[in-house]
Amino acid sequence: GDLRSVLITSVLNLEQLEVDLFRCAGRHHWGPATQRRFGGQIVGQALVHSLHCYFVRTGDPKVPVLYEVERTRTGKSFSVRSVKAIQHGQPIFTCQASFQLSQGSPVQHQFTMPTVPPPEELLTQEELIQKFLQDPNVAERYRKHLTKIQAQDVPIDIKPVNPPDIFSSEPQEAKQLFWVRARGYIGETDMKVHCCVAAYISDYAFLGTALLPHRQYRIKFMVSLDHSMWFHAPFRADHWMLYECESPWAGGCRGLVQGRLWRRDGVLAVTCAQEGVIRVEQTPNQSKL
């Protein structure tokens, strides 16, 4: 449907209380199944040319968020703002955001977009889950888990390029490729709206990339610590983009992931990086069949 009107009037709707003081006035859409606020929504409500943010406390999805802005620097080409998101009198999120005036330059280069099948040739995440559920050999507890995932109202269309076998505990390369887009029409609107949606998309299933080489372990706890984004070129968040995710390192109960959002025409639109806490049970999982 008309996703733009939902974004403007609710998800990204901020009420100005005072100079540089705002409150999230809309409903908290797009939350995960857990009782904590999804970090991607907090990031998506405070956006820009680049950002570096930390998730310092668990967010409460039932309570409004207060945003306190500090005008760190206002320059001719670049301006920097510090943003603090507050609930229950304590910061849950801090962010340094940089804004740049549009400038041309002859210094330009980028990586090459991976060669992958187009989204039209791939199954959605929902279709893949339905395919797994049709397997009569799937254990009942995993069937319930898949049904729970299937029932979640996720506002993103996702088509995995190389979906892992969810019933295997064999280690895999710490890399994932997804075609992603917002589920709904946004249209030719202010680019900041598309950046906000991309911030939400970039946090979804990102940290899980670091677990692919360690699939024999059951997850006890996993949460984002910090998230950084750099916006390179205009894009439409309601058009298919390829999300390339990889994890170069994990250790000390932490995992590092890096991501690139590519437009279908091969232009690198966004680069992301995130570190998170990953705690697992020491005893490896048994077979899931």
Sequence and secondary structure as in RCSB ss.txt:
>XXXX:A:sequence
GDLRSVLITSVLNLEQLEVDLFRCAGRHHWGPATQRRFGGQIVGQALVHSLHCYFVRTGDPKVPVLYEVERTRTG
KSFSVRSVKAIQHGQPIFTCQASFQLSQGSPVQHQFTMPTVPPPEELLTQEELIQKFLQDPNVAERYRKHLTKIQ
AQDVPIDIKPVNPPDIFSSEPQEAKQLFWVRARGYIGETDMKVHCCVAAYISDYAFLGTALLPHRQYRIKFMVSL
DHSMWFHAPFRADHWMLYECESPWAGGCRGLVQGRLWRRDGVLAVTCAQEGVIRVEQTPNQSKL
>XXXX:A:secstr
 BHHHHIIIIIT EEEEETTEEEE S   S  SSSS  HHHHHHTS SSEEEEEE S   TTS  EEEEEEEEE 
SSEEEEEEEEEETTEEEEEEEEEEE     S            GGGS  HHHHHHHHHT TTS HHHHHHHHHHH
HS  SEEEEESS   TT      SEEEEEEEESSB  S  HHHHHHHHHHHHTTT GGGGGGGGTTS EEEEEEE
EEEEEE S   TTS EEEEEEEEEEETTEEEEEEEEEETTS EEEEEEEEEEEEE SS      
